[in-house]
Amino acid sequence: MPAHQLAPDILSAEQAHLRQSRAALQAMREHAQGLSSDAAGDWVSQQILQSLLDQRVAALADHADTPLFFGRLDRSADDDLPSTIYVGRRHVHDGNSKALVIDWRAPVSRPFYQASPSDPMDVALRRRFGYHGGALTAFEDEPLDQGGTIGPSRILTDEIERPRTGPMRDIVATIQPDQDAIVRAELGQTVCVQGAPGTGKTAVGLHRAAYLLFTHRERLARAGVMIVGPNRAFLSYISSVLPALGEVKVDQTTVADLLGAFDAPEEPEVAALKGDARMATVLERALWMHIVKPEEGLVYTRGVNRFRVADYEVREMVASLRGTTRYAPGRAALAQRLAHQVLVRMEQRGDSPDDRVQDAVARSKPVKALVDAVWPKLTPAQVLFKLLSDPEFLAAACAKSDISPDEQERLLWRKPYRGWKSAKWSAADAALLDELGDLMERTSTIGHLVVDEAQDLSEMQLRALGRRCRNGSATVLGDLAQGTTPWSTTSWESVLKHLGQDTGEVTELTLGFRVPREVLDYAARLLPSVAPGLAPPQSLRPGTGSLSVRQGAGLPEAVLEALAAEGSIGVIVPDALVPETSASLSEVPHAILNPDAPEDHRVLVVPATLAKGLEYDHVIVVEPADIVSAEPRGLARLYVVLTRAVTSLTVLHDKPLPALLTA
C-alpha cells in the first residue's frame, strides 16, 4: 500500500496534532517538575515521594527523534469512547484533560494491532504514520469496514527494515498480531517464546514487561519486574527500550551479576554436572548433615537455681524442626524452644518470667553453646567447600541421589583450597551457592521475571531464577538452535519445570522480520546438527544479494565496502582473533565491544561469544572454522553469529568452511 506523500491538507493537520501533543507533553512534565515532596510530612515520606516524582518526570521525557504517536484509529462504534484515537508510546492530555495520545498498552489501542477487514473491532479506518527522525512525513490509510484484504504496508516495512546504530529500539509501531497476543498475555500466565532469529522475541519480552507494568502498575510497583540477559553487552543493547516506553524503574541484570560473578576455570563436563538439577538433592542433604544428634541436655543457671532440659527433649526439638523449616530459622527456633522449656521450669518453681526473660535465655551462653554444637551456624560457601573437598562427605551427601561414583570423582577438586574463605568459585558454583542460600534463608521474590536466551541456562540456574518469581510469573525467551553452553536445553517444557512454572504456555515465533531470507537460509544449513527437531525459520524479506561468501578476501576492504552503505557494522570474529582483527583495522575508526563499557561506534569488533542477542545492519564474519573449533558447541555458536545481520552478511575465510555450509 503506497504511503500518501501528496496529501498536504491531511498531512499538515496531522503535523499540527503532533506539535500540539508535544507541547502538551512538555506541559505535563513541567507540572510534574513543579510538584514538591515537602507536604509529605516526615523525612522518610518526603524521600519516597520525591523518588516517585523523579520517576514521573523521567517517564514524561520527550525524545525529539522518536515519534510521539505512530497510529490513528477512526472508530465506528457509537459509545462513550472518542471517535478518533491517536496511538503512541505514552498517554498525553491537554490542560482540559482531553486525551491527545493514548498509550499503546491501553485496551482501546488494541485494534491498532489486531483489527482486520474480517474483524474490524469497531474501527472504520486505521492510519499509520511515517517519520524521518521525529518529523511526521507520510501516512497510510487502511479501511477496515469494507471487507476484502489489505496489502502490505510500506510504512511498516520501512520501519522494520530501517538501518540502525546504537542500542535496540522499541517496536511499538510494528508489533504484529501474533506478537501482540504474547505482549498482552495476563500477568498470572507464564509465557515461553521459542523464537527464530529476527522474529523479535527479545522485543516482545520487553514490551510484555512494559504492558504488565502499565496494566498492573500498583502491584508490580511493589513486587518489581526484573530483566535477566546473557551478558552486559546485551543489557546495554536493550537498555533504551523500556525508558523509551516510559518505564524507568525496571531492574536489568545478568545471571552472573545476580548469582555471583565467579570465573574460576572449570572443565565443561564438570560445569554441566554442577548445573544438573540432581545437585539440588545433594546440596539439601549436605546442609542438613551438619546437624549433630544431641548427646547432652541443657543446664541453665539463674541465681542459685539451676534449670535442666533433658537430652531426649533436645533431640525431640531438633527432630521436629529438622527438614520442616529453612536452616537459619530452624536454628533460631531451636534456641527459642530451649529457652521456652527453661521458662516452663521457672514457672513450675513459682516464678513469673515474661518474654524478655525468654529472649535473654535464648541469647545466653549455655543455650548458644548447645545450639552451636547441635545446629552450627553456616554459610553457603562453608557447605559447598566441604562438599567439593571431602570425598567421604560428598559420597554421603550423594547417597540418596543418582550421582554415580564416577560423577562424584569428577565433582571433587583436584587440589582443594586451604579453607572456604580462600576458595575460588566457578560460574557453575554460583547457582549451587544460591541454592544453599535459599535452603538457609528464603529468597525474596518479584512480581514478574523476563529471562532472555533461556536455552543457555543450566537447570540449577533456572531453579535460582525460579525462586525469584515463585510468587509471580515469567516471560521466557530463547531459541533452542542457539544453545551454546555445555548444559543447553533441548526442551522448553524442561526449562519451565526447573523454573517452577510448569503450567507455562509454550508458543513459537517462526516468521522473521529482520534477518534477510537469503542470510537465514544460509545459516539454517547448520540446523540439522545444532537443533534437528526445529523447522527452518522463515523470513518476510527476500534479501536478494544480501549474502557474500569470500575466500582469501581482505577484512579492511570488506569493512570499507560496508561503510559505503547506511547502518551499523559488526565484525564478528573468534575471541582469540580480536586483537589481531582490531590491529588490521587501524585505518578504520572502530572499537572492540566491551561488555562492561560498551562503545557506541558505527564499526564494532565483536567477540563471537558476545554476539548473542545483538543485531547489526551489516555483519562481517571472520574465519567460521575457528569459531566452530573454539568450543564444544561451536556450530551452534556459528549459527548465532551468522544470524546477527539485518541487511547484509559477508563471510570471510581462509580455512575451509564447515561442511554443512558448503553442502
TINUDO-504683 format. One record per residue (C-alpha): residue in one letter; x, y negated, z negated. Coordinates in steps of 0.02 Angstrom, whole numbers, padded with zeros to 5 digits, always signed. Example, Ala and Ser with C-alpha at 12.3 -4.5 7.8 and 13.67 -1.06 7.14 Angstrom:
% residues 2
A+00615+00225-00390S+00684+00053-00357
% end
This chain:
% residues 663
M+00000+00000+00000P+00081-00166+00052A+00109-00300-00079H+00017-00462-00048Q+00154-00590-00015L+00044-00713+00081A-00100-00749-00037P-00041-00916-00107D-00202-00963-00197I-00214-00799-00291L-00028-00791-00324S-00024-00970-00387A-00168-00933-00506E-00079-00779-00575Q+00083-00877-00594A-00013-01010-00690H-00083-00875-00805L+00095-00813-00834R+00152-00988-00882Q+00004-01008-01000S+00041-00839-01079R+00225-00878-01105A+00181-01044-01186A+00055-00957-01299L+00184-00827-01350Q+00307-00965-01393A+00173-01048-01499M+00140-00884-01588R+00325-00865-01625E+00341-01045-01688H+00191-01017-01800A+00272-00860-01872Q+00436-00954-01898G+00343-01088-01994L+00270-00967-02121S+00353-00964-02291S+00379-00825-02415D+00380-00945-02564A+00197-00913-02603A+00232-00729-02637G+00271-00762-02820D+00415-00663-02893W+00584-00647-02807V+00561-00465-02754S+00394-00502-02671Q+00471-00651-02583Q+00611-00543-02512I+00487-00413-02450L+00375-00544-02370Q+00523-00632-02291S+00581-00468-02215L+00408-00441-02140L+00406-00618-02072D+00578-00594-01994Q+00517-00435-01910R+00364-00526-01845V+00470-00666-01772A+00587-00540-01689A+00439-00443-01616L+00372-00604-01536A+00534-00640-01443D+00508-00681-01260H+00631-00610-01134A+00640-00732-00989D+00695-00600-00863T+00560-00475-00914P+00379-00479-00852L+00261-00527-00994F+00119-00437-00906F+00128-00316-00760G-00052-00271-00725R-00231-00332-00722L-00396-00241-00737D-00559-00312-00670R-00691-00216-00766S-00863-00170-00700A-00941-00120-00867D-01071-00232-00947D-01011-00232-01127D-00930-00345-01255L-00754-00323-01185P-00677-00455-01070S-00714-00431-00886T-00532-00468-00842I-00387-00394-00941Y-00203-00428-00916V-00096-00280-00972G+00077-00317-01041R+00212-00274-01167R+00128-00357-01316H-00030-00447-01366V-00034-00635-01331H-00175-00753-01378D-00201-00940-01363G-00243-01063-01502N-00426-01011-01496S-00384-00826-01520K-00428-00788-01339A-00328-00639-01277L-00216-00688-01132V-00119-00524-01127I-00173-00357-01201D-00042-00237-01270W-00017-00088-01153R-00046+00027-01303A-00222-00035-01340P-00362+00086-01292V-00435-00041-01171S-00271-00037-01073R-00275+00149-01041P-00368+00136-00874F-00217+00045-00803Y-00125+00211-00812Q-00266+00338-00797A-00403+00264-00687S-00425+00330-00509P-00558+00318-00373S-00627+00485-00433D-00634+00421-00613P-00628+00231-00613M-00656+00219-00803D-00766+00063-00783V-00633-00028-00681A-00676-00104-00514L-00502-00167-00469R-00326-00133-00531R-00194-00261-00487R-00007-00229-00500F+00116-00372-00508G+00289-00381-00431Y+00427-00483-00510H+00600-00546-00472G+00680-00566-00642G+00544-00648-00744A+00462-00735-00596L+00298-00665-00527T+00322-00647-00339A+00191-00524-00273F+00037-00421-00313E-00056-00268-00252D-00241-00232-00269E-00310-00056-00290P-00501-00045-00278L-00561+00095-00391D-00750+00085-00373Q-00761+00125-00187G-00710+00309-00187G-00584+00375-00064T-00398+00380-00103I-00263+00253-00144G-00099+00255-00051P+00071+00242-00135S+00110+00078-00222R+00259-00014-00151I+00275-00120-00308L+00275+00038-00415T+00405+00121-00304D+00516-00033-00301E+00511-00047-00491I+00557+00137-00514E+00700+00127-00388R+00763-00045-00440P+00952-00043-00470R+01004-00074-00648T+01152-00124-00751G+01169-00115-00938P+01052-00024-01057M+00898+00076-01015R+00738-00022-00978D+00562+00013-01036I+00443+00092-00909V+00278+00019-00968A+00240-00043-00792T+00271+00126-00711I+00206+00257-00833Q+00122+00396-00734P-00040+00483-00788D+00048+00643-00848Q+00174+00538-00944D+00036+00430-01018A-00052+00585-01085I+00105+00628-01184V+00132+00449-01242R-00045+00438-01313A-00045+00608-01399E-00113+00600-01577L+00005+00569-01722G-00033+00737-01801Q+00016+00829-01642T+00198+00879-01615V+00238+00873-01430C+00384+00962-01348V+00430+00899-01174Q+00532+01005-01055G+00590+00878-00928A+00699+00899-00774P+00824+00761-00736G+00743+00598-00684T+00569+00642-00748G+00575+00506-00880K+00565+00618-01034T+00675+00503-01139A+00572+00352-01092V+00412+00447-01129G+00477+00492-01302L+00524+00312-01341H+00358+00247-01277R+00265+00375-01382A+00356+00308-01534A+00303+00131-01487Y+00123+00189-01458L+00113+00277-01626L+00185+00126-01716F+00050+00018-01635T-00092+00139-01670H-00040+00190-01847R+00051+00033-01899E+00018+00036-02086R+00051+00221-02110L+00212+00227-02009A+00274+00063-02082R+00281+00157-02247A+00334+00328-02186G+00452+00272-02048V+00500+00328-01872M+00670+00399-01827I+00752+00424-01656V+00888+00558-01651G+01001+00559-01498P+01151+00664-01444N+01286+00530-01467R+01312+00346-01499A+01338+00306-01315F+01163+00372-01283L+01091+00271-01426S+01174+00114-01358Y+01099+00152-01188I+00921+00164-01256S+00940+00031-01391S+00847-00107-01297V+00689-00009-01255L+00592-00019-01419P+00641-00200-01459A+00579-00249-01285L+00412-00172-01334G+00408-00271-01495E+00463-00129-01609V+00617-00187-01703K+00612-00077-01858V+00649+00099-01799D+00798+00200-01859Q+00907+00267-01719T+01042+00392-01761T+01136+00547-01706V+01135+00718-01788A+01317+00690-01837D+01281+00522-01920L+01126+00593-02006L+01204+00753-02074G+01387+00704-02086A+01516+00657-01955F+01634+00803-01985D+01757+00852-01849A+01869+00992-01911P+01910+01105-01762E+01817+01269-01752E+01802+01414-01630P+01640+01408-01529E+01586+01581-01586V+01609+01531-01769A+01510+01371-01741A+01372+01471-01657L+01364+01592-01804K+01354+01449-01930G+01214+01374-01827D+01111+01534-01836A+00954+01524-01944R+01009+01682-02035M+01130+01571-02130A+00983+01493-02222T+00955+01655-02319V+01141+01669-02355L+01151+01492-02421E+00999+01511-02533R+01068+01670-02609A+01241+01592-02630L+01169+01445-02726W+01063+01547-02847M+01206+01669-02876H+01289+01531-02977I+01160+01553-03115V+01230+01663-03254K+01123+01779-03361P+01114+01701-03536E+01202+01807-03667E+01183+01689-03814G+01042+01586-03886L+01041+01403-03938V+01083+01334-04109Y+01037+01151-04135T+01085+01062-04297R+00992+00912-04365G+01048+00853-04532V+01052+01005-04646N+00931+01102-04537R+00978+01224-04401F+00854+01271-04265R+00878+01427-04161V+00813+01482-03991A+00847+01668-03965D+00947+01732-03817Y+00797+01830-03748E+00694+01669-03749V+00829+01580-03649R+00831+01724-03524E+00642+01711-03504M+00656+01524-03471V+00790+01548-03340A+00695+01690-03255S+00535+01588-03247L+00624+01439-03169R+00741+01528-03050G+00677+01525-02872T+00519+01429-02916T+00596+01257-02907R+00742+01172-02823Y+00909+01195-02907A+00934+01022-02984P+00756+01000-03051G+00766+01178-03118R+00924+01134-03213A+00840+00980-03287A+00684+01081-03329L+00788+01210-03421A+00860+01075-03535Q+00685+01009-03571R+00615+01183-03607L+00756+01219-03728A+00725+01052-03813H+00539+01088-03822Q+00571+01252-03912V+00680+01160-04037L+00537+01036-04067V+00416+01180-04095R+00530+01244-04232M+00543+01069-04307E+00353+01059-04314Q+00346+01230-04394R+00453+01158-04535G+00334+01012-04559D+00421+00879-04453S+00328+00767-04330P+00452+00739-04186D+00398+00637-04033D+00453+00633-03851R+00605+00528-03892V+00668+00666-04005Q+00643+00794-03866D+00741+00688-03742A+00881+00669-03871V+00886+00856-03898A+00890+00888-03709R+01042+00773-03696S+01130+00845-03848K+01297+00937-03838P+01230+01110-03883V+01093+01103-03751K+01209+01030-03619A+01341+01161-03656L+01216+01303-03640V+01139+01233-03479D+01313+01208-03403A+01360+01386-03445V+01200+01463-03377W+01144+01342-03241P+01301+01246-03190K+01296+01078-03106L+01345+01097-02923T+01369+01002-02761P+01334+01074-02588A+01520+01066-02549Q+01564+01173-02701V+01443+01310-02648L+01496+01312-02465F+01680+01308-02513K+01659+01464-02619L+01559+01548-02483L+01689+01519-02347S+01842+01557-02453D+01789+01704-02564P+01762+01868-02468E+01675+01957-02613F+01559+01811-02646L+01517+01799-02460A+01481+01985-02450A+01364+01973-02600A+01275+01823-02527C+01252+01915-02362A+01187+02073-02447K+01005+02039-02404S+01032+01962-02233D+01079+02027-02062I+01255+01955-02064S+01368+02102-02017P+01541+02133-02095D+01623+02078-01933E+01524+01916-01937Q+01570+01890-02119E+01753+01906-02073R+01727+01776-01938L+01647+01654-02061L+01791+01659-02185W+01925+01526-02174R+02091+01596-02113K+02186+01475-02226P+02073+01424-02371Y+02092+01248-02438R+02153+01218-02615G+01985+01157-02675W+01816+01096-02617K+01867+00914-02629S+02008+00937-02503A+01911+01048-02382K+01893+00990-02202W+01720+01022-02135S+01665+01055-01956A+01514+00989-01863A+01426+01156-01892D+01463+01145-02079A+01365+00983-02089A+01199+01073-02063L+01247+01204-02194L+01288+01069-02321D+01122+00985-02282E+01029+01149-02308L+01112+01169-02477G+01073+00988-02519D+00889+01020-02488L+00893+01177-02596M+00959+01067-02735E+00855+00910-02709R+00707+00889-02592T+00750+00792-02434S+00642+00637-02407T+00529+00641-02255I+00475+00519-02121G+00313+00492-02027H+00373+00534-01851L+00533+00603-01778V+00590+00589-01597V+00727+00713-01552D+00812+00697-01382E+00922+00828-01299A+00849+00951-01424Q+00906+01100-01321D+01082+01068-01385L+01039+01083-01570S+01075+01239-01672E+00940+01325-01772M+01018+01258-01932Q+01023+01080-01861L+00840+01097-01813R+00798+01153-01990A+00888+00997-02054L+00786+00884-01941G+00626+00979-01981R+00648+00942-02165R+00642+00758-02123C+00473+00771-02038R+00393+00911-02141N+00252+00791-02188G+00240+00712-02016S+00252+00752-01832A+00384+00754-01696T+00417+00720-01513V+00544+00847-01449L+00630+00809-01285G+00754+00907-01180D+00795+01016-01032L+00843+01199-01053A+00953+01184-00899Q+01059+01051-00983G+01109+01152-01136T+01297+01136-01159T+01330+01188-01340P+01377+01365-01396W+01206+01378-01480S+01098+01300-01343T+00922+01369-01348T+00830+01461-01210S+00656+01439-01285W+00558+01286-01340E+00448+01397-01449S+00605+01442-01546V+00650+01257-01563L+00478+01216-01633K+00486+01364-01753H+00651+01310-01830L+00596+01129-01832G+00449+01185-01939Q+00322+01128-01809D+00259+01298-01749T+00093+01227-01688G+00177+01101-01573E+00121+01090-01393V+00248+01126-01256T+00223+01027-01095E+00330+01008-00941L+00377+00862-00829T+00439+00929-00663L+00417+00782-00545G+00567+00667-00541F+00555+00481-00503R+00736+00426-00522V+00857+00556-00452P+00852+00569-00260R+00790+00735-00192E+00950+00768-00096V+01053+00748-00255L+00932+00851-00361D+00928+00993-00235Y+01118+00998-00233A+01129+01008-00423A+00988+01137-00428R+01102+01262-00342L+01176+01289-00516L+01009+01333-00597P+01015+01522-00561S+01166+01528-00675V+01126+01398-00809A+00936+01421-00826P+00870+01562-00717G+00696+01550-00792L+00665+01370-00739A+00587+01320-00574P+00693+01198-00472P+00645+01016-00508Q+00562+00910-00376S+00589+00727-00333L+00472+00600-00255R+00620+00512-00174P+00694+00596-00020G+00859+00504-00039T+00924+00547+00133G+01110+00507+00139S+01123+00492-00050L+01246+00637-00067S+01427+00640-00012V+01550+00782-00049R+01731+00743-00006Q+01890+00843-00022G+02055+00753-00044A+01974+00581-00041G+02040+00437-00147L+01946+00378-00300P+01983+00190-00284E+01913+00191-00107A+01754+00278-00166V+01731+00151-00306L+01756+00004-00188E+01629+00081-00070A+01503+00093-00214L+01540-00087-00265A+01476-00144-00096A+01302-00088-00148E+01197-00155-00291G+01190-00072-00460S+01292+00014-00596I+01433+00137-00559G+01479+00286-00668V+01642+00376-00631I+01616+00542-00723V+01773+00644-00749P+01835+00790-00855D+01878+00722-01027A+02062+00764-01005L+02072+00657-00847V+02001+00497-00923P+02170+00408-00949E+02234+00459-00778T+02073+00405-00694S+02074+00237-00782A+02254+00208-00729S+02211+00246-00547L+02078+00109-00553S+02196-00026-00617E+02148-00139-00472V+01962-00121-00506P+01881-00207-00657H+01813-00065-00764A+01800+00005-00940I+01805+00176-01021L+01640+00225-01101N+01665+00219-01289P+01526+00295-01393D+01568+00185-01543A+01584+00020-01448P+01501+00041-01278E+01562-00077-01143D+01442-00172-01031H+01538-00159-00867R+01473-00125-00695V+01604+00012-00672L+01625+00137-00813V+01739+00287-00826V+01632+00415-00916P+01700+00573-01002A+01594+00718-00943T+01546+00766-01121L+01466+00595-01149A+01364+00586-00988K+01209+00673-01052G+01056+00560-01056L+01140+00418-00961E+01099+00352-00787Y+01196+00254-00658D+01142+00190-00488H+01298+00263-00410V+01390+00412-00482I+01562+00472-00430V+01606+00645-00499V+01789+00690-00501E+01852+00870-00495P+01698+00977-00537A+01806+01133-00559D+01894+01055-00709I+01727+01005-00786V+01670+01186-00773S+01830+01261-00844A+01840+01141-00992E+01707+01230-01097P+01610+01393-01109R+01451+01318-01036G+01542+01218-00905L+01417+01250-00765A+01279+01176-00873R+01390+01025-00907L+01416+01005-00720Y+01227+01013-00691V+01209+00870-00815V+01345+00769-00730L+01276+00792-00554T+01103+00731-00605R+01153+00560-00676A+01136+00471-00508V+00989+00359-00466T+01042+00301-00292S+01196+00395-00234L+01311+00538-00286T+01488+00558-00224V+01584+00716-00269L+01774+00706-00253H+01879+00863-00267D+02048+00937-00228K+02016+01104-00312P+01886+01224-00240L+01707+01187-00291P+01609+01314-00394A+01543+01449-00279L+01361+01406-00314L+01387+01232-00240T+01459+01300-00078A+01329+01436-00051
% end
